[in-house]
Structure formats: structure tokens, C-alpha cells
Amino acid sequence: MTPSKKTSSRLSPGVALACLSSFGSAQEIAPDRRAISALPSVTVTGTLPDRLEAVPGSSAVVGARQLEAERPYSIREALQAVPGVHVVGEDAFGLNLNIGIRGLDPRRTSRTLLLEDGMPIHLAPYSDPTAHYHTPLERIERVEMIKGSGQIVHGPQTVGGVINFVTKPVRRSFGGEVDLSVGDRNFSRAAGAVGSGGDWGGWLAEAALRRGNGSRDGSFHRIRDASLKTEFDLGDKQSLRLKFGYYEEDSKFGEGGLDQARYDADPFQNAFRNDVFELERTAFQAVHRIDFSDTTRLATQVYYQKTDRASYRQLDAVVEAEADGVEAEKEREGLRFDEVGADGGGLVAGCPEDIDYSVPNGFEQFASLCGNQMRPRSYEFYGIEPRLEMQHGAFGLRSELVAGVRLHQEKVNRKRYNGATPTARENSPGTGLRDEFDIETDAVAVYVQNTFYSGNWSFTPGVRYESYRQKNRITQDEFAPVTPGVETSQRNNEVLPGFGLTYFGLPNTTLFAGIHRGIAPPRPDANLPPGDADLQKVDPELSTNVELGMRHRPVQGVQLEATLFQIDFKNQILPGYAVGLGQTFANAGRTLNRGLELGSRIDFGRLQGTPHNPYLTLSYTSLFTARFDSDLLTPDFAPGEDETTVFSNARGKRLPYAPRHLLSAGLGYEHGSTWDARIGLTHVSEQYSDALNTQAPAADGQSGVIPSYTTLNASFNYRLKPQGVTLYLSATNLTDKRYLVSRVNGAFAGAPRQLFAGARFSF
């Protein structure tokens, strides 16, 4: 039987039902292998097939039913119940997505591959894999996650895992919906979708506007998103899918945290009210699929993404020159300077050299006199990826083959300006261009993975080959042109093998094990700085990932999962601040992560055979090992000091931002299909913010322990089926808990309580 094009990238109904556990784990139990007669329903727009028992490693799905039941305020709340996932929220909307999997540093999700319908969505997957964009909740049908060896068919990040946001399918008949909601802190949202279609295919147009205040006083977010998706059936054997997307963010929110004194006084105060972040993204994806037979398919995607982002950061002071270079510095910057202090340090006129943060309003009274930094950046990438999926009988065994190649190119332009006032922009009087980099990446990836079935066993060997060249050219350095530009380049070639094993001979049980080599390419803005002798070269991060797990469904309505994992890094990459270096990233030598993931869901209504269903969900992660395993000399700063000659060895210390315990629990009730209610709890244990595991908070708020915290969420849905209306209420951080989530660039508080209510109208 040829898979229907209408559901070619969707889970089969049985598996979709199994994926609705709170911890998102794929729970489908293996069918009789002799029943296999056609390819599973998977294309390059999805990462998981419909027969999830054959996936070589742990996986998870957050489905549409779960998203509706939980009514998350942002994608952060939607993912924090998945075992092994640590999501750090430093802004109310969850826009700067920070996801760490199995103890990896969550900063900007740089060690987790993010996809949208199989297309990479980082700013630049190789040269700047940071997450300033993710698919808005309004367009998501489900979220797929792969943490085991099955991720080697994706890349380039293959260390932590893969998260794929699958958007809603096109419509085959006329219809749509309107979703409106309002809440406290000036929150409002309007989203709509309309589509139609027929035997020829279908289309779906979506648009959304979200706005509201952030966590800090005087902060604000506004998001605009629009997309158009079309699908054409080109005969019985071929289809073509096209998707266009536009996204815009305008936020009065910066990346600078609070010093400790200000955080202790009021964690939501805003000393940087002139900080602004702007982002504009356009994207295109085309997927052509041809079914040569019931057992052979070729799917080819072509993708393009262009992102312009700019941050405007208010400064405490602008000090760019030592005494012997003040005049030259002034001339290069074109800024207004006074000579302040015995050393003649250059300062923007009126901005004091030393601000006493212990005095009330010690910073705020000078805010209008100090300058800013501007970081406009442009990212552009495109690629093509044909993927062959074939069922065959080589070696006398039933087998499923996935093989593909991807050609990918990136172009990045990075600039930094200094302005004379907090509200200065690139063309303002007195603004100086500090530096400019042009970064190019050319990459080729080839992968092949084959699943062999023998009795109650499946064996999945695979290998991925990554070859990429990165070039970095600097044309402006410290306010002076570099003529001609200075360029460095580096090429890396890596072979990444993987092997997965599953056993489904036990009743209602799947056992799995896997091992694979992971890679995270270094970022050239940190490791290829032409002419800068102070920055240390960063090598690719390589890891050996091992896991052993079980999925079990003893009776209808009970789902259980347990996974042991280990990530052994040869040369882990950490943010430079974590090891006391003034660069974006640095190698930290050997590190080791070990842990246990547990997940379960019990539907008491299904146990009793009734449509009225109380249910209980639980996910727990114990990261019992997350340590530096090699010598790492790290600057040991005395309290209040920013210079030191004292170094301490971080060997044996716990990795930063790697909490030992993560817990998520939920208790809910589904009253047939009319209404449902849920209350959930999330707990994150204590964690460190630096390699030396500093306990006492530093005066600048950038180091010190991050205490444990527990938050509560709640949601309620009521459906008026004849009218096609769903009314809902939702609350995050129900008790308005005050808690610390990050010390990157200063102390950040978690989002305060957020209440919102809304209605969805379907037609």
C-alpha cells in the first residue's frame, strides 16, 4: 500500500495516541515484523517514523492534545516536562530559547539541533548555532525530539539531541480558526488560520500577533508571524510542498542581568531601560517527494533562511583606551570624551568612571549620560538535501535504509558599534564602528543508516560524514579599518558512526540501546579571530554518547519509560565566561555526564474503561555525574575584583548549569470531550554558574550558586462543540514564586506569575 500523501509526515493514529504522555515519550509497541509491507510515513519534514519502536534510541513527542491540555504560555513550558530537558527562561516570552539536554549548557540552545519541518532554524547552524527564533506555538502541531543514536542522520549538531517543530498540515477543504487571548502584564494575542484544498492538494495561511510586558519593569515584547504553506499532488506518485515564512520581533529587553545588590532589592527592576532587541526572519522551504514504488521513496528539500538581528545595549561606561592611547581612541571613535581619573581613561562625557552600585539609584542617575553598544548582525544560509528511503532484503533480512547528502552554505556579517548616548543608533552623531567580521561556511554532509529486522530484534548501524570549511575575514578592528582585510580559514572533516539495538520480544515492552559519536562545530567568531593573539583557538567538540533504556505499557492506560545515559566528551565547548575567559566559547577538555531519565503516565479512565479520565504524569531526571575530567586552570577572582593572578583547577568540579535533579509532575482530569483541567509542578535543583562552583554571589551577579526552585502551572479548557468554540484559562508560576534562573551577564529572575484567558473559534 502506498502511504497517503495527506498523512505522509504525520504519525499514524495509534502511535499519535501513544505519544500523548506528559513526558512525551514514544510508546508504540512493536507490531509483527512480518506485517511490514510499505515504508513508514516519514519524510524530511519529520524526524520520527510512524513505527517508533524501530527508532534506534530514546525519543519523545509533545503532541497536539498535550499542548491543548497544558496551554503553555511559551514553548519553554511545553518542553520542560520532557525527561532530560532543562529549559532556562530569562525572559517572559521564552524568546531567547535556552535548552540543555542531559546536562549540556542551555545557553541559546547551541548544543541542540533545532528544526522546523526538517529545516534548520538556528541563526547559522555551523557558525552561530544560537536560538533567537523558534516556531511560534500557534503554528505547531507537535514537537518531536530524538536524544539517541538516531540523530546522526541529522546535523550538524549531534551531541545533545534534535528538536523538530512540526507545523500544522495544509487543509484539504475550506476551514480555519481564530484564537484570541488576553492576560495580565498587558498580554494579548490574536492568531488566525484559513485554508482550503481538494484533490489537487491544499493550502494553509496563518498569522499571529503576540505582545506583552516582560519580566522586568519597563520591558516589552511584540511578535509578528505569518506563513503560507501549499501542497500539490503531482499525480499518484509525486507531491510538492512549499512553505514561506516571515517573523518579526521587537523587544525592549536586553541581555544584561542585574548586579547582586539590585537583584536582592528587586529582581524585576530594570537598570537597562534603553536596551532593545530586534529580529526579522524570512524563510522558504520546498520539499519534493516521489514514490518510485511501495518500498522506495526519494524526498528532496531545498531551504533558505535570512535573519537580521540587532541588539542595542546600554552601557555603564565606555572605557576603550589606556592612558597612552586616549587621543588616538578619541579620534577613531568620533565620540565626545572627557579625561577622567589619573589614568586618563576615555569616557563618554558625563558618564562617571566608577559607579557606586550600593547607593540607591547609583546607576540610574547616570544612565542618560552613558553610551551604548550596537550589535547588528546578518545571517543567511541555504541548502539542498535529497534523502532516499528504501525497504529491501539485503543479507536475507527485512531492512529499511535511509541515506542522504546535504549541501549547505552560510554567510554571516557581524558588526559592533559604540554610541555616545543610550539611544544612539548606527547613523547617530558620534557613533563609531568598532569591528566588522564576514564569516562564510561551506559544508557537505553524507549519511547512511540501515535498520535490519531479525525476529524480535532490530539492528541499526549508521554513519555520518561532516566536511566543512569556515572562513573569517575582519575589515574593521578597534575602530580602525583593516586594509586589506585579514582572513583565516579552517577545514574540519569528521566521521560520526552510530549503532542502535532494539528488542521487542517481551509483552508490551521495547528495550533499546545505542552508541554514537557526537560533534558540535566550533564558532568562528570565537575561534578564528584574525590578528587577535589573546583569544584561544577552539576545536570541534566530540563526544561518545551511550544509552540503555526501556519503554513499557503493562496495561491499557499505563505508560512507563526509563533510560540510562552517558555523554563522554573529548573536548567539550563551554561559554568562555564559565571558565574565566573573555571570549565567546572555549574548550574545557574532557567532561563526563551520566544520568537516569524516568517518565510515566497513568490514565485511570482508560484503566476503568470510562471516557471520564483522571490522569497522573511524572518525569524525572537524575544527572548524578556532570564533571570536568581533565585539568582546567580557571581564574579565581576575589570578591569584587575583575583581575587576578590566582588560578584554581576545575578538575572534578560540577559543570555549570547542570542541575542534579529535574522533576515535572501533573495531575489532570478529562470530563469526556467537554472539559479538562490540569495542575502541574516543575522542580529544578541547585546549580552552579561557573567552573569553580562558586557558592557566594559575586557583586556583579555573574557568579555564585543558583538555588533550587519549584513552580506551579494550571490550565482549564471548556468546549462548546456545536459552536466550534473552546474557552480556556491558563496560569504559569501560579504562586508568583521569586527565583533565580541565570547569572549569564548578571542575575536574571524567572518569569513572575502570568494569567491569561482566551477563546478559539473553529469554522
Secondary structure, DSSP 8 states (H G I E B T S, - for coil): ----GGGTTS--HHHHHHTTSTT-B-------GGG--S--S--TT-SS-S-GGGSSS-EEEE-HHHHHHH--SSHHHHHTTSTTEEEE-SSTT--S-EEEETT---GGGTTSEEEETTEE-SSBTTTB---S----GGGEEEEEEE-SGGGGGS-S--SS-EEEEEE---BSSSEEEEEEEEETTTEEEEEEEEEEEETTEEEEEEEEEEEEE-SSTT-EEEEEEEEEEEEEE-SSSEEEEEEEEEEEEEEE--S--B-HHHHHH-TT--S-TT-EEEEEEEEEEEEEEEEEETTEEEEEEEEEEEEEEEEEEE-S------GGGHHHHHHHHT--EEEETTTTEEEETT--SS--TTSTTTTGGGGGGS-EEEEEEEEEEEEEEEEEEEEE-GGGSEEEEEEEEEEEEEEEEEEEEEESSTT--TTSTT-EEEEEEEEEEEEEEEEEEEEEEETTEEEEEEEEEEEEEEEEEEEEETTEEEEEEEEEEEEEEEEEEEEEEEE--STTEEEEEEEEEEEE---HHHH--TT-SSS-----EEEEEEEEEEEE--STTEEEEEEEEEEEESS-EEEGGGGT-SSSEEE---EEEEEEEEEEEEEHHHHHT-SEEEEEEEEEEEEEEEEE-S--EEE---TT-S--S-EEE-TT-B-TT--SEEEEEEEEEEETTTEEEEEEEEEE--B-SSTT---S--TTSSSS-B--EEEEEEEEEEEEGGGTEEEEEEEESTT----EEE-TTSBEE----EEEEEEEEE-
